[in-house]
């Protein structure tokens, strides 16, 4: 494991439960849930839309079609939909879990991610 320090301090998560950061030109969603930090790719596997920091508990939702992802496992827990009764078509490989990352706060108070 090689943790990389990013320019976010852990205190950010005292006021909010999530943030999107860029690590090696890659957007990563970091979420605080049950006093632990979790990292996950911040791009929806359905159509490549950026996942925002609209996170409830451990579930991140895509703003475009509402696909929902578990930030701990990266799994899609709700498929994309146009309306509640009209699911979107999507390729089966878009159900592949998003990549997740280990996240921690170092002794200096900065967030580190294993990427």
PEHULIN-V773417 format. One record per pair of residues at least 6 apart in sequence whose ideal C-beta (glycine too) atoms are under 8 Angstrom apart, sorted by the first residue. I is the first residue (numbers start at 1). J is the second residue. D is the distance in whole Angstrom. If there is no record, write none. Layout:
i=I j=J d=D
i=I j=J d=D
//
This chain:
i=1 j=102 d=7
i=1 j=114 d=5
i=2 j=114 d=7
i=2 j=115 d=8
i=3 j=102 d=8
i=3 j=104 d=7
i=3 j=106 d=8
i=3 j=112 d=4
i=3 j=113 d=7
i=3 j=114 d=5
i=4 j=23 d=6
i=4 j=112 d=6
i=4 j=113 d=6
i=4 j=114 d=8
i=4 j=115 d=6
i=5 j=106 d=6
i=5 j=110 d=5
i=5 j=111 d=8
i=5 j=112 d=5
i=6 j=21 d=5
i=6 j=23 d=6
i=6 j=110 d=7
i=6 j=111 d=5
i=6 j=112 d=7
i=6 j=113 d=6
i=7 j=21 d=8
i=7 j=110 d=8
i=8 j=19 d=6
i=8 j=21 d=6
i=8 j=30 d=7
i=8 j=110 d=7
i=8 j=111 d=5
i=9 j=109 d=5
i=9 j=110 d=6
i=9 j=111 d=7
i=10 j=105 d=4
i=10 j=109 d=5
i=10 j=110 d=7
i=10 j=111 d=6
i=11 j=109 d=7
i=12 j=19 d=6
i=12 j=111 d=8
i=13 j=19 d=8
i=13 j=30 d=8
i=13 j=32 d=4
i=13 j=37 d=7
i=16 j=53 d=7
i=17 j=31 d=6
i=17 j=32 d=5
i=17 j=33 d=7
i=17 j=55 d=6
i=18 j=29 d=6
i=18 j=30 d=7
i=18 j=31 d=5
i=18 j=32 d=7
i=18 j=53 d=4
i=18 j=55 d=4
i=18 j=60 d=7
i=19 j=29 d=8
i=19 j=30 d=5
i=19 j=53 d=6
i=20 j=27 d=5
i=20 j=28 d=7
i=20 j=29 d=5
i=20 j=30 d=8
i=20 j=42 d=5
i=20 j=50 d=7
i=20 j=51 d=8
i=20 j=52 d=7
i=20 j=53 d=6
i=21 j=27 d=7
i=21 j=28 d=5
i=21 j=30 d=6
i=21 j=111 d=8
i=21 j=113 d=8
i=22 j=28 d=8
i=23 j=113 d=6
i=23 j=115 d=5
i=24 j=115 d=6
i=26 j=41 d=7
i=26 j=115 d=8
i=27 j=41 d=7
i=27 j=42 d=4
i=27 j=43 d=6
i=27 j=50 d=6
i=28 j=39 d=5
i=28 j=40 d=7
i=28 j=41 d=7
i=28 j=42 d=6
i=28 j=101 d=6
i=28 j=113 d=6
i=28 j=115 d=7
i=29 j=39 d=7
i=29 j=40 d=5
i=29 j=41 d=7
i=29 j=42 d=4
i=29 j=51 d=5
i=29 j=53 d=7
i=29 j=55 d=8
i=29 j=60 d=6
i=29 j=71 d=7
i=30 j=37 d=6
i=30 j=38 d=7
i=30 j=39 d=5
i=30 j=103 d=6
i=30 j=111 d=7
i=30 j=113 d=7
i=31 j=37 d=7
i=31 j=38 d=5
i=31 j=39 d=8
i=31 j=40 d=7
i=31 j=55 d=5
i=31 j=58 d=7
i=31 j=60 d=7
i=31 j=71 d=4
i=32 j=38 d=8
i=33 j=57 d=6
i=33 j=58 d=4
i=33 j=71 d=7
i=33 j=72 d=7
i=34 j=58 d=8
i=37 j=103 d=4
i=37 j=104 d=7
i=37 j=105 d=7
i=37 j=111 d=7
i=38 j=58 d=7
i=38 j=71 d=5
i=38 j=72 d=5
i=38 j=100 d=7
i=38 j=101 d=8
i=38 j=103 d=6
i=39 j=100 d=6
i=39 j=101 d=3
i=39 j=102 d=7
i=39 j=103 d=4
i=39 j=113 d=5
i=40 j=51 d=8
i=40 j=60 d=7
i=40 j=69 d=7
i=40 j=71 d=5
i=40 j=74 d=5
i=40 j=98 d=5
i=40 j=99 d=7
i=40 j=100 d=5
i=40 j=101 d=7
i=41 j=74 d=7
i=41 j=98 d=4
i=41 j=99 d=5
i=41 j=100 d=8
i=42 j=50 d=6
i=42 j=51 d=5
i=43 j=49 d=7
i=43 j=50 d=6
i=43 j=51 d=7
i=43 j=98 d=8
i=44 j=50 d=8
i=44 j=51 d=6
i=44 j=62 d=4
i=44 j=64 d=7
i=44 j=65 d=8
i=44 j=67 d=6
i=44 j=69 d=8
i=44 j=80 d=8
i=45 j=67 d=8
i=45 j=76 d=7
i=45 j=93 d=8
i=45 j=94 d=4
i=45 j=95 d=7
i=45 j=96 d=6
i=45 j=98 d=6
i=46 j=62 d=7
i=46 j=64 d=8
i=46 j=65 d=6
i=46 j=67 d=5
i=46 j=80 d=5
i=46 j=88 d=7
i=46 j=90 d=5
i=46 j=94 d=5
i=47 j=64 d=6
i=47 j=65 d=7
i=47 j=80 d=8
i=47 j=90 d=8
i=49 j=62 d=5
i=49 j=63 d=7
i=49 j=64 d=4
i=49 j=65 d=8
i=51 j=60 d=5
i=51 j=61 d=8
i=51 j=62 d=6
i=51 j=63 d=8
i=51 j=69 d=7
i=52 j=61 d=8
i=52 j=63 d=5
i=54 j=60 d=7
i=54 j=61 d=5
i=54 j=63 d=7
i=55 j=61 d=8
i=55 j=71 d=7
i=58 j=70 d=6
i=58 j=71 d=5
i=58 j=72 d=5
i=59 j=68 d=5
i=59 j=69 d=7
i=59 j=70 d=6
i=59 j=71 d=7
i=59 j=77 d=6
i=60 j=68 d=7
i=60 j=69 d=5
i=60 j=71 d=5
i=61 j=67 d=7
i=61 j=68 d=5
i=61 j=69 d=8
i=62 j=68 d=8
i=62 j=69 d=8
i=62 j=80 d=7
i=64 j=80 d=8
i=65 j=80 d=4
i=65 j=81 d=6
i=65 j=82 d=7
i=65 j=88 d=5
i=66 j=78 d=7
i=66 j=80 d=6
i=66 j=81 d=5
i=67 j=76 d=6
i=67 j=78 d=6
i=67 j=79 d=6
i=67 j=80 d=4
i=68 j=76 d=7
i=68 j=77 d=5
i=68 j=78 d=4
i=69 j=75 d=7
i=69 j=76 d=6
i=69 j=77 d=7
i=69 j=97 d=8
i=69 j=98 d=6
i=70 j=77 d=5
i=71 j=100 d=7
i=72 j=100 d=7
i=73 j=97 d=6
i=73 j=100 d=7
i=74 j=97 d=4
i=74 j=98 d=4
i=74 j=99 d=6
i=74 j=100 d=4
i=75 j=97 d=5
i=76 j=94 d=8
i=76 j=95 d=5
i=76 j=97 d=7
i=76 j=98 d=8
i=79 j=87 d=6
i=79 j=88 d=7
i=79 j=90 d=7
i=79 j=95 d=8
i=80 j=87 d=7
i=80 j=88 d=4
i=80 j=90 d=6
i=81 j=87 d=5
i=81 j=88 d=6
i=82 j=88 d=6
i=101 j=113 d=5
i=101 j=114 d=6
i=101 j=115 d=6
i=102 j=113 d=7
i=102 j=114 d=4
i=103 j=111 d=6
i=103 j=112 d=7
i=103 j=113 d=5
i=103 j=114 d=8
i=104 j=111 d=8
i=104 j=112 d=5
i=105 j=111 d=6
i=105 j=112 d=7
i=106 j=112 d=5
//
